[in-house]
Amino acid sequence: MENRSRRLYNLAKLDHIQIENTQGYELQTSVFGPNENNNKVVVIASATGVKQRYYFDFAQYLASHKYTVYTFDYNGIGKNPKTLKKTNTDLHHWSNSDLSSVICHAKKKHTKATITLVAHSIGGQLCVINNKLSDIDNLLFVCSQSGYWRLYPRKHKAMMWLYWNFLIPTTTFLYGYFPAKRLGLFENLPKGVALEWRRWGNSKQYMLAHHSDQYLKKFKGNFLGWSATKDFYAPYSGSIWLYTLFKKQASNYQHIHLDQSYPKLQHLGHFGFFRIAYKEKIWNPVIHWLENPKKNISSLLK
């Protein structure tokens, strides 16, 4: 990984910084940038329990096209279990303390920049209740969704109900955090994050059953949402529920669903978008969209 990283990142600057969130916690943040500031900024909001390193290839690619890119780890991600037990945060803080702090930093550092938020999975959910959403010019949602268990296909409904109502609460109270790594899932989650996520997953209106949509109503930027047929974590019905929230708000709205009509991409799944193997097939069209958000890029994918 390290050797490949050196080859990938030698085309742009890579700085590791700390950004203090509103709770006083230092967020581990990476900044990929071109040699010249072109006032084009991208912030990447990670999926649940996914470290920022997963997005480094994509960030490097954007930087090679003269974008300044910020990646970061939410409070609690990557912490050892002893420290994680003492971590006081939840999804609301991930959105309005962590993500908002990175957006504010980028906005202050690049005062004239166009800011794009690339949100993977739960990253898109956090956007709905984010108090800095009106500062975003472009939203790119990748396999984001409502996690309400009844929106999953029939064969997965029972599994999701058990996940929300047995696995998460039982193991979280037993360990003092959600031991996702021990279960072979993803990075461990703070207790507050896991339990709030559970509440959302049991609610028909998901996050909006517990939080206001006041920030969502202020969004006036451009929106592009992706979903994929072969995605267990984000079923089509869940993505439709979430993306439709932005349909009336966005200046320009696109939703691309990768099904059998995209034979080269229908197996993308939940994580494939950010793999370097899809640089030509997906990342290049995304650059076209970033340069012209009114452009329909579906024809570039086939």
Backbone torsions as a table, in degrees:
resi	resn	phi	psi	omega
1	MET	NA	-43.3	-176.5
2	GLU	-64.5	-42.6	-180.0
3	ASN	-62.8	-43.6	179.4
4	ARG	-65.8	-37.3	179.8
5	SER	-60.5	-42.5	-179.6
6	ARG	-61.4	-39.9	-179.6
7	ARG	-68.0	-38.4	-176.6
8	LEU	-73.2	-36.4	-169.3
9	TYR	-95.9	4.1	-178.5
10	ASN	-79.8	-2.8	179.8
11	LEU	-91.5	-9.4	-177.8
12	ALA	-150.0	162.3	178.6
13	LYS	-72.6	143.7	174.5
14	LEU	-132.3	116.3	179.3
15	ASP	-119.1	142.1	174.3
16	HIS	-107.6	121.5	-177.5
17	ILE	-130.6	172.9	173.9
18	GLN	-120.9	131.5	177.4
19	ILE	-116.1	123.4	-177.7
20	GLU	-78.8	126.7	176.9
21	ASN	-83.0	-179.8	-174.7
22	THR	-71.7	-10.6	176.5
23	GLN	-94.8	0.6	-179.8
24	GLY	87.3	7.4	178.8
25	TYR	-89.1	136.8	-179.5
26	GLU	-85.4	110.9	179.1
27	LEU	-79.0	127.5	176.7
28	GLN	-73.7	116.5	-170.6
29	THR	-128.5	141.4	175.5
30	SER	-116.6	139.3	-179.0
31	VAL	-122.8	115.9	175.3
32	PHE	-100.6	131.0	-177.1
33	GLY	-149.2	153.4	173.6
34	PRO	-74.3	169.2	179.0
35	ASN	-69.3	-23.2	178.0
36	GLU	-122.2	141.2	178.9
37	ASN	-78.5	115.4	-179.6
38	ASN	-105.5	14.4	178.1
39	ASN	57.7	37.4	174.5
40	LYS	-128.4	113.1	-173.1
41	VAL	-122.0	139.0	174.9
42	VAL	-125.2	131.9	172.2
43	VAL	-112.5	130.5	-179.7
44	ILE	-106.5	120.9	177.1
45	ALA	-99.7	115.0	-171.5
46	SER	-70.4	164.8	171.5
47	ALA	-75.8	170.2	179.8
48	THR	-59.4	125.3	173.4
49	GLY	65.1	23.1	178.3
50	VAL	-111.7	124.7	179.1
51	LYS	-70.2	152.6	-177.4
52	GLN	-60.1	-26.0	-178.6
53	ARG	-57.0	-28.1	-179.4
54	TYR	-60.7	-25.5	-174.7
55	TYR	-99.2	4.7	-174.1
56	PHE	-63.9	-39.2	179.8
57	ASP	-61.7	-45.3	179.6
58	PHE	-65.1	-41.0	178.8
59	ALA	-62.9	-42.2	178.2
60	GLN	-62.5	-40.2	179.0
61	TYR	-61.8	-45.9	178.8
62	LEU	-62.8	-40.7	179.1
63	ALA	-63.3	-35.2	178.2
64	SER	-67.3	-16.8	174.4
65	HIS	-102.5	23.3	171.1
66	LYS	72.3	31.9	171.1
67	TYR	-103.9	143.7	170.0
68	THR	-92.1	125.4	-171.2
69	VAL	-122.7	132.0	176.4
70	TYR	-110.0	127.8	168.7
71	THR	-121.2	154.3	-178.6
72	PHE	-158.0	163.1	174.9
73	ASP	-104.5	130.6	174.7
74	TYR	-60.3	154.8	176.9
75	ASN	-56.0	121.3	178.9
76	GLY	107.7	-25.0	-177.6
77	ILE	-73.4	125.6	179.7
78	GLY	88.3	-2.4	179.4
79	LYS	-75.5	152.9	175.4
80	ASN	-74.1	155.7	-174.6
81	PRO	-54.6	-38.5	-178.4
82	LYS	-62.3	-43.6	178.6
83	THR	-72.0	-37.1	-176.9
84	LEU	-62.2	-34.8	179.1
85	LYS	-60.8	-26.8	-177.5
86	LYS	-97.1	1.2	-176.1
87	THR	-80.6	118.0	-177.4
88	ASN	-101.0	92.1	178.2
89	THR	-154.1	168.0	177.3
90	ASP	-152.0	-173.8	-177.0
91	LEU	-66.0	-35.5	177.7
92	HIS	-60.8	-41.4	178.2
93	HIS	-72.8	-35.2	174.4
94	TRP	-56.7	-37.9	-179.5
95	SER	-78.7	-56.4	-168.4
96	ASN	-95.4	-1.7	173.1
97	SER	-114.5	-53.4	-176.4
98	ASP	-76.0	-64.5	-177.1
99	LEU	-59.9	-44.1	-179.3
100	SER	-61.7	-37.0	-179.7
101	SER	-66.5	-37.7	178.0
102	VAL	-68.9	-42.5	177.0
103	ILE	-59.8	-45.1	179.7
104	CYS	-61.0	-43.1	178.8
105	HIS	-60.8	-46.7	-179.6
106	ALA	-63.2	-40.4	-179.8
107	LYS	-65.1	-40.5	-179.4
108	LYS	-71.8	-37.1	-178.1
109	LYS	-74.6	-32.1	-176.4
110	HIS	-127.2	78.5	-169.1
111	THR	-64.8	-26.5	-177.5
112	LYS	-106.1	10.7	-171.8
113	ALA	-81.0	150.1	164.9
114	THR	-82.4	126.3	-175.4
115	ILE	-109.9	124.9	176.2
116	THR	-111.1	133.6	175.5
117	LEU	-107.5	116.2	174.9
118	VAL	-96.0	116.0	-172.8
119	ALA	-119.5	119.5	-179.3
120	HIS	-102.2	125.7	174.7
121	SER	54.5	-114.7	-176.4
122	ILE	-64.0	-20.3	176.3
123	GLY	-55.7	-38.6	177.4
124	GLY	-69.6	-35.5	177.8
125	GLN	-64.8	-39.4	179.8
126	LEU	-65.9	-28.0	179.8
127	CYS	-63.1	-34.9	-175.1
128	VAL	-59.3	-34.3	-176.6
129	ILE	-109.5	18.2	-175.0
130	ASN	-85.7	130.4	-174.8
131	ASN	-77.8	-2.6	176.7
132	LYS	-112.3	14.3	-176.0
133	LEU	-59.4	-33.7	-178.7
134	SER	-69.1	-13.1	177.6
135	ASP	-85.1	-6.2	-176.2
136	ILE	-91.7	130.5	178.5
137	ASP	-87.3	-37.9	-178.6
138	ASN	-133.5	136.3	173.9
139	LEU	-114.6	127.6	174.5
140	LEU	-121.2	106.1	-179.2
141	PHE	-96.2	127.7	179.7
142	VAL	-115.7	110.0	176.9
143	CYS	51.8	43.2	173.9
144	SER	-90.7	160.9	-169.4
145	GLN	-168.5	167.0	161.5
146	SER	-84.7	137.9	177.9
147	GLY	-96.6	14.7	178.7
148	TYR	-59.6	126.2	-168.3
149	TRP	-63.0	-28.5	-179.1
150	ARG	-73.5	-11.7	178.3
151	LEU	-85.3	-4.0	179.0
152	TYR	-84.4	155.2	177.8
153	PRO	-54.7	154.6	-174.6
154	ARG	-51.8	-41.9	-176.3
155	LYS	-69.9	-13.6	-179.1
156	HIS	-110.5	-7.2	-177.1
157	LYS	-57.4	-49.7	-177.2
158	ALA	-63.0	-38.9	179.2
159	MET	-61.8	-43.9	-179.6
160	MET	-69.2	-37.4	177.6
161	TRP	-61.4	-43.9	178.8
162	LEU	-65.7	-35.6	179.5
163	TYR	-62.0	-47.7	-178.3
164	TRP	-72.9	-36.3	-168.5
165	ASN	-106.5	-8.1	176.6
166	PHE	-126.4	-59.2	-173.2
167	LEU	-61.8	-52.6	-176.7
168	ILE	-65.5	-53.3	-176.8
169	PRO	-65.0	-38.4	-177.0
170	THR	-65.8	-52.0	-176.7
171	THR	-71.6	-32.2	-179.7
172	THR	-66.9	-43.9	178.5
173	PHE	-71.0	-29.3	179.6
174	LEU	-70.7	-42.5	-175.1
175	TYR	-98.2	-20.7	-175.5
176	GLY	88.9	2.4	174.6
177	TYR	-162.7	167.9	179.0
178	PHE	-87.2	112.0	-173.4
179	PRO	-81.5	62.4	-174.4
180	ALA	-61.6	-37.0	-179.5
181	LYS	-65.1	-39.6	178.2
182	ARG	-63.8	-29.2	-179.4
183	LEU	-89.9	1.7	178.3
184	GLY	74.4	29.7	-176.3
185	LEU	-103.6	-77.2	-176.6
186	PHE	-155.5	-162.4	179.3
187	GLU	-66.1	147.9	177.8
188	ASN	-59.9	149.1	-177.1
189	LEU	-116.5	144.0	173.2
190	PRO	-59.7	151.7	-177.9
191	LYS	-54.9	-47.8	-177.4
192	GLY	-62.2	-37.1	178.3
193	VAL	-65.6	-48.8	-177.1
194	ALA	-61.4	-42.8	-175.9
195	LEU	-74.7	-34.2	175.0
196	GLU	-70.0	-39.6	176.4
197	TRP	-58.1	-40.6	177.2
198	ARG	-61.6	-43.6	-179.9
199	ARG	-62.3	-43.4	178.0
200	TRP	-59.8	-45.5	-175.6
201	GLY	-65.1	-18.8	178.0
202	ASN	-97.0	3.7	-175.0
203	SER	-112.6	131.2	-178.9
204	LYS	-57.6	-39.8	178.9
205	GLN	-91.8	12.6	174.1
206	TYR	48.7	-123.8	-176.0
207	MET	-65.6	-27.7	-177.2
208	LEU	-74.9	-10.1	173.0
209	ALA	-76.0	-14.6	-174.9
210	HIS	-125.5	-12.4	-177.7
211	HIS	-138.1	153.8	-179.8
212	SER	-72.2	155.6	174.4
213	ASP	-99.0	21.4	-174.6
214	GLN	-61.3	-34.6	-178.7
215	TYR	-79.1	-35.3	176.3
216	LEU	-57.2	-40.4	-177.3
217	LYS	-66.8	-16.0	-178.8
218	LYS	-93.7	-6.0	-178.6
219	PHE	-75.1	129.8	-179.4
220	LYS	-131.8	13.7	-176.5
221	GLY	-85.5	-162.0	-179.8
222	ASN	-97.2	146.8	-175.2
223	PHE	-131.7	132.3	171.9
224	LEU	-133.3	119.8	178.8
225	GLY	-113.3	139.5	177.0
226	TRP	-115.2	143.1	169.7
227	SER	-145.8	162.7	-175.6
228	ALA	-138.1	141.7	-179.0
229	THR	-60.4	-42.0	-176.1
230	LYS	-90.0	49.9	-178.2
231	ASP	-123.0	103.6	-180.0
232	PHE	-66.7	-39.0	-172.6
233	TYR	-74.2	-31.2	-177.0
234	ALA	-127.9	83.3	178.9
235	PRO	-64.9	156.0	-176.3
236	TYR	-54.3	-42.7	-178.0
237	SER	-64.2	-34.7	178.0
238	GLY	-69.6	-40.0	178.0
239	SER	-67.5	-42.0	178.4
240	ILE	-57.5	-44.7	179.8
241	TRP	-57.3	-47.5	-176.4
242	LEU	-70.9	-46.7	-174.4
243	TYR	-67.0	-33.0	-179.3
244	THR	-63.4	-25.9	177.1
245	LEU	-58.9	-28.2	-177.2
246	PHE	-96.8	-7.0	-173.1
247	LYS	-62.9	-41.1	-179.5
248	LYS	-81.1	-19.1	-174.8
249	GLN	-88.6	-36.7	-170.4
250	ALA	-73.1	145.3	173.6
251	SER	-67.1	-39.5	175.2
252	ASN	-136.2	132.5	-173.5
253	TYR	-127.7	130.4	172.6
254	GLN	-136.8	143.2	171.6
255	HIS	-132.2	120.2	178.9
256	ILE	-109.7	117.6	178.1
257	HIS	-107.5	118.4	-175.8
258	LEU	-85.4	95.2	178.3
259	ASP	-115.3	-157.0	-176.3
260	GLN	-63.9	-16.7	177.6
261	SER	-76.0	-7.4	173.2
262	TYR	-119.6	72.8	-171.7
263	PRO	-57.0	-28.8	-178.6
264	LYS	-83.3	-9.9	-172.9
265	LEU	-127.5	-4.1	-172.5
266	GLN	-67.2	-15.5	178.8
267	HIS	-98.8	19.2	-176.6
268	LEU	-57.5	-40.0	-179.3
269	GLY	71.4	-162.4	-174.2
270	HIS	-81.6	-25.5	-172.1
271	PHE	-117.3	-8.3	-172.6
272	GLY	-64.2	-30.5	-176.6
273	PHE	-50.2	-37.3	-172.9
274	PHE	-94.5	7.9	178.4
275	ARG	-87.3	138.3	-173.6
276	ILE	-62.6	-20.1	178.1
277	ALA	-61.5	-22.2	-178.3
278	TYR	-99.9	17.2	-177.9
279	LYS	-56.1	-49.1	-177.2
280	GLU	-72.7	-40.6	-172.0
281	LYS	-79.2	-29.1	-175.8
282	ILE	-122.8	-48.7	-173.8
283	TRP	-63.7	-39.1	178.3
284	ASN	-61.0	-47.8	175.5
285	PRO	-60.1	-34.1	178.4
286	VAL	-62.7	-39.8	176.1
287	ILE	-59.3	-41.3	177.1
288	HIS	-58.8	-41.9	-179.9
289	TRP	-67.9	-41.8	-179.9
290	LEU	-61.6	-35.7	179.5
291	GLU	-76.6	-26.1	179.7
292	ASN	-148.6	86.0	-175.6
293	PRO	-63.0	-11.9	176.5
294	LYS	-83.2	-10.1	-175.4
295	LYS	-77.9	130.7	173.1
296	ASN	-81.8	114.1	-172.0
297	ILE	-100.3	6.6	-177.2
298	SER	-59.3	-35.5	-179.4
299	SER	-68.3	-20.6	179.7
300	LEU	-79.4	-8.8	-174.5
301	LEU	-95.9	-9.1	-174.0
302	LYS	-102.5	NA	NA
